[in-house]
């Protein structure tokens, strides 16, 4: 299954979820590929991948094939990003069949993996359109605050438009609440609002506030590698188990 992790708003735990959910899938015996499709390269940085590594940019340009861009860490495969990805975004504007470039890149290897997780940029761009076109499913991460609802509105529309125009198999399969404290009144109010206003399920597993999740990237590891007994590691493992039972 190819899953895009999306939110037009930054700072919602999107990259953190891609890293830790991917490693959790791997810990459960699944073969996993992570793709850093964000020019900021936060996923690559979080796993201490050198900035001069071959990445998805060189695959887009045809300088390297996709197998040459894969790095292995913590039992999973990763295609990193680098500083040139922002230039790729510009070049896609004039590319032929510009919404299907990533699909053509991934087609030769996608079936080798149980899960391909794409970390998308926090913007409406041709990179995110390419990601959604190749995906079977989309997941959005949200903080349980009022501003996250605005970001959810935007990405909901983008997914609906891509599904209608380019990829009829695409399904918005769920919302992951991150940095969550459901004891707070605002958290419950946001959950109720989403439930009442969007026909998208919220996953039963909430990612609780946990300092180990925040610390892990500074050590170049997932939270499962850095603090395997922490609540953060337990929550992402629980989320992976929940997702294994979800069909796109």
VEXDREN-2710 file (C-alpha; in Angstrom, 1 decimal):
% VEXDREN-2710
k/r/px/py/pz
1/UNK/0.0/0.0/0.0
2/UNK/1.3/3.5/-0.9
3/UNK/0.2/6.1/1.7
4/UNK/0.8/9.8/1.5
5/UNK/1.0/11.5/4.9
6/UNK/-0.3/15.0/4.3
7/UNK/-1.3/18.3/5.8
8/UNK/-1.0/21.8/4.2
9/UNK/-0.2/23.2/7.7
10/UNK/3.4/22.7/9.0
11/UNK/4.2/21.5/12.5
12/UNK/1.5/18.9/12.8
13/UNK/3.8/15.9/13.3
14/UNK/3.7/14.7/9.7
15/UNK/7.4/13.9/9.3
16/UNK/7.5/12.4/12.9
17/UNK/4.7/10.1/12.0
18/UNK/6.2/9.0/8.7
19/UNK/9.5/8.1/10.4
20/UNK/8.0/6.3/13.4
21/UNK/5.1/4.6/11.7
22/UNK/7.5/3.3/9.1
23/UNK/9.9/1.9/11.6
24/UNK/6.9/0.4/13.6
25/UNK/5.7/-1.4/10.4
26/UNK/9.2/-2.7/10.0
27/UNK/9.3/-3.9/13.6
28/UNK/6.1/-5.8/12.8
29/UNK/7.7/-7.7/10.0
30/UNK/6.6/-5.5/7.1
31/UNK/8.8/-4.4/4.2
32/UNK/8.8/-0.6/4.2
33/UNK/10.0/2.3/2.0
34/UNK/9.9/5.9/3.2
35/UNK/10.2/8.7/0.6
36/UNK/11.2/12.2/1.7
37/UNK/9.3/14.4/-0.7
38/UNK/9.6/17.6/1.2
39/UNK/12.3/20.1/0.1
40/UNK/13.0/20.9/3.7
41/UNK/14.3/17.4/4.1
42/UNK/13.2/17.0/7.7
43/UNK/12.7/13.2/7.4
44/UNK/16.2/12.8/6.1
45/UNK/17.6/15.0/8.9
46/UNK/15.6/13.1/11.5
47/UNK/17.4/9.9/10.5
48/UNK/20.8/11.5/10.2
49/UNK/21.1/10.9/6.5
50/UNK/23.9/13.1/5.0
51/UNK/22.7/16.1/3.1
52/UNK/24.9/15.2/0.1
53/UNK/23.3/11.7/-0.3
54/UNK/21.7/10.7/-3.6
55/UNK/18.0/11.5/-3.2
56/UNK/14.7/11.6/-4.9
57/UNK/15.8/14.8/-6.8
58/UNK/18.4/12.8/-8.8
59/UNK/15.8/10.2/-9.6
60/UNK/13.4/12.9/-10.9
61/UNK/16.0/14.2/-13.2
62/UNK/17.1/10.8/-14.4
63/UNK/20.7/11.1/-13.1
64/UNK/20.2/8.1/-10.9
65/UNK/17.7/5.2/-10.9
66/UNK/15.5/4.6/-7.9
67/UNK/17.5/1.7/-6.6
68/UNK/20.6/3.9/-6.4
69/UNK/18.8/6.4/-4.1
70/UNK/17.7/3.9/-1.4
71/UNK/19.4/4.0/2.0
72/UNK/18.7/1.4/4.7
73/UNK/18.3/2.4/8.4
74/UNK/16.5/0.8/11.3
75/UNK/15.3/-2.1/9.2
76/UNK/13.6/-0.1/6.5
77/UNK/14.4/1.5/3.2
78/UNK/14.5/5.3/2.8
79/UNK/14.8/7.6/-0.3
80/UNK/16.0/10.9/1.1
81/UNK/15.5/14.5/0.0
82/UNK/18.2/17.1/-0.6
83/UNK/18.4/20.8/-1.4
84/UNK/17.7/20.3/-5.1
85/UNK/14.2/19.1/-4.6
86/UNK/12.9/22.7/-4.6
87/UNK/14.3/23.0/-8.2
88/UNK/12.5/19.8/-9.2
89/UNK/9.2/21.5/-8.1
90/UNK/9.9/24.3/-10.5
91/UNK/10.9/21.9/-13.4
92/UNK/7.7/19.9/-12.9
93/UNK/5.7/22.9/-14.1
94/UNK/6.8/22.3/-17.6
95/UNK/7.2/18.6/-17.6
96/UNK/5.1/16.4/-19.9
97/UNK/2.4/14.4/-17.9
98/UNK/3.6/16.4/-14.9
99/UNK/1.2/14.8/-12.4
100/UNK/2.4/11.3/-13.1
101/UNK/6.2/11.7/-12.8
102/UNK/6.5/10.1/-9.4
103/UNK/4.1/7.2/-10.4
104/UNK/6.4/6.3/-13.3
105/UNK/9.4/6.4/-10.9
106/UNK/7.8/4.1/-8.3
107/UNK/6.1/1.7/-10.6
108/UNK/9.1/-0.6/-11.0
109/UNK/9.6/-1.2/-7.2
110/UNK/6.3/-0.4/-5.5
111/UNK/5.2/-4.1/-5.4
112/UNK/8.4/-5.0/-3.5
113/UNK/7.0/-3.3/-0.4
114/UNK/4.1/-3.8/2.0
115/UNK/4.1/-0.1/2.7
116/UNK/5.4/2.9/1.0
117/UNK/5.0/6.1/3.1
118/UNK/5.5/9.5/1.4
119/UNK/6.3/12.5/3.6
120/UNK/4.7/15.3/1.6
121/UNK/5.5/19.0/1.8
122/UNK/3.2/21.3/3.8
123/UNK/1.8/23.1/0.8
124/UNK/-0.4/22.6/-2.2
125/UNK/2.2/21.9/-4.9
126/UNK/3.0/19.6/-7.8
127/UNK/5.0/17.4/-5.5
128/UNK/2.0/16.7/-3.3
129/UNK/-0.2/16.2/-6.4
130/UNK/2.4/13.6/-7.7
131/UNK/2.3/11.9/-4.3
132/UNK/-1.5/11.6/-4.2
133/UNK/-1.7/10.4/-7.8
134/UNK/0.6/7.4/-7.0
135/UNK/-1.0/6.7/-3.6
136/UNK/-3.7/4.2/-2.6
137/UNK/-4.5/6.1/0.5
138/UNK/-3.9/9.4/2.4
139/UNK/-3.6/10.1/6.1
140/UNK/-3.5/13.5/7.7
141/UNK/-1.9/14.3/11.0
142/UNK/-3.5/16.9/13.2
143/UNK/-2.8/18.6/16.5
144/UNK/-5.9/18.9/18.5
145/UNK/-6.2/22.6/18.3
146/UNK/-8.3/25.1/16.3
147/UNK/-5.7/26.0/13.7
148/UNK/-5.3/22.3/12.6
149/UNK/-9.0/22.3/11.5
150/UNK/-8.1/24.9/8.9
151/UNK/-5.3/22.8/7.5
152/UNK/-7.6/19.8/7.5
153/UNK/-10.1/21.7/5.4
154/UNK/-7.5/22.5/2.8
155/UNK/-6.1/19.0/2.5
156/UNK/-9.6/17.5/2.4
157/UNK/-10.3/19.6/-0.7
158/UNK/-7.0/18.7/-2.4
159/UNK/-7.5/15.0/-1.9
160/UNK/-11.1/15.2/-3.2
161/UNK/-9.9/17.1/-6.3
162/UNK/-7.0/14.6/-7.0
163/UNK/-9.4/11.7/-6.6
164/UNK/-11.8/13.2/-9.0
165/UNK/-9.4/14.3/-11.7
166/UNK/-6.4/11.9/-11.5
167/UNK/-6.7/8.9/-9.2
168/UNK/-10.1/7.4/-8.5
169/UNK/-8.7/4.7/-6.2
170/UNK/-7.3/7.3/-3.7
171/UNK/-9.0/7.1/-0.3
172/UNK/-8.6/9.4/2.7
173/UNK/-8.5/6.6/5.2
174/UNK/-8.0/8.5/8.5
175/UNK/-6.7/11.2/10.7
176/UNK/-4.0/10.7/13.3
177/UNK/-4.1/12.9/16.4
178/UNK/-0.5/13.7/17.5
179/UNK/0.9/15.3/20.6
180/UNK/-2.5/14.5/22.1
181/UNK/-3.8/15.1/25.6
182/UNK/-7.5/14.1/25.4
183/UNK/-8.0/15.2/29.0
184/UNK/-8.0/18.8/27.7
185/UNK/-11.4/20.3/26.8
186/UNK/-10.1/21.7/23.5
187/UNK/-8.9/18.3/22.4
188/UNK/-12.4/16.8/22.9
189/UNK/-13.9/19.8/21.1
190/UNK/-11.7/19.4/18.1
191/UNK/-12.4/15.7/17.9
192/UNK/-16.1/16.3/18.1
193/UNK/-15.8/19.0/15.4
194/UNK/-13.9/16.7/13.0
195/UNK/-16.3/13.8/13.7
196/UNK/-19.4/16.0/13.0
197/UNK/-18.0/17.8/9.9
198/UNK/-15.8/15.4/8.0
199/UNK/-16.6/11.9/6.7
200/UNK/-13.1/10.7/7.7
201/UNK/-12.4/8.4/10.6
202/UNK/-10.0/9.4/13.4
203/UNK/-7.7/6.5/14.3
204/UNK/-8.4/5.0/17.7
205/UNK/-4.7/5.3/18.5
206/UNK/-3.7/8.8/19.6
207/UNK/0.0/9.7/19.7
208/UNK/0.4/11.1/23.2
209/UNK/2.6/14.0/24.1
210/UNK/6.0/12.4/24.8
211/UNK/9.4/14.0/25.2
212/UNK/11.2/11.0/23.8
213/UNK/9.5/11.6/20.4
214/UNK/10.9/15.1/20.4
215/UNK/14.4/14.0/21.4
216/UNK/14.8/11.1/19.0
217/UNK/15.6/13.2/15.8
218/UNK/18.6/14.9/17.5
219/UNK/20.0/11.4/17.9
220/UNK/19.3/10.5/14.3
221/UNK/16.8/7.8/15.3
222/UNK/13.1/6.9/15.4
223/UNK/11.6/6.9/18.8
224/UNK/11.4/3.1/18.6
225/UNK/15.2/3.0/18.2
226/UNK/15.9/5.7/20.7
227/UNK/13.5/4.9/23.5
228/UNK/11.8/1.6/22.6
229/UNK/9.9/1.4/26.0
230/UNK/8.6/4.9/25.8
231/UNK/4.9/5.9/25.4
232/UNK/5.8/7.3/22.0
233/UNK/7.2/4.0/20.8
234/UNK/4.2/2.1/22.2
235/UNK/1.8/4.5/20.5
236/UNK/3.4/4.3/17.0
237/UNK/3.4/0.5/17.3
238/UNK/-0.2/0.5/18.2
239/UNK/-1.0/2.8/15.3
240/UNK/0.9/0.5/12.9
241/UNK/-1.1/-2.5/14.2
242/UNK/-4.4/-0.5/13.7
243/UNK/-3.4/0.4/10.2
244/UNK/-2.5/-3.1/9.2
245/UNK/-6.2/-3.9/9.5
246/UNK/-7.3/-1.0/7.4
247/UNK/-7.9/-1.5/3.7
248/UNK/-7.4/1.4/1.3
END
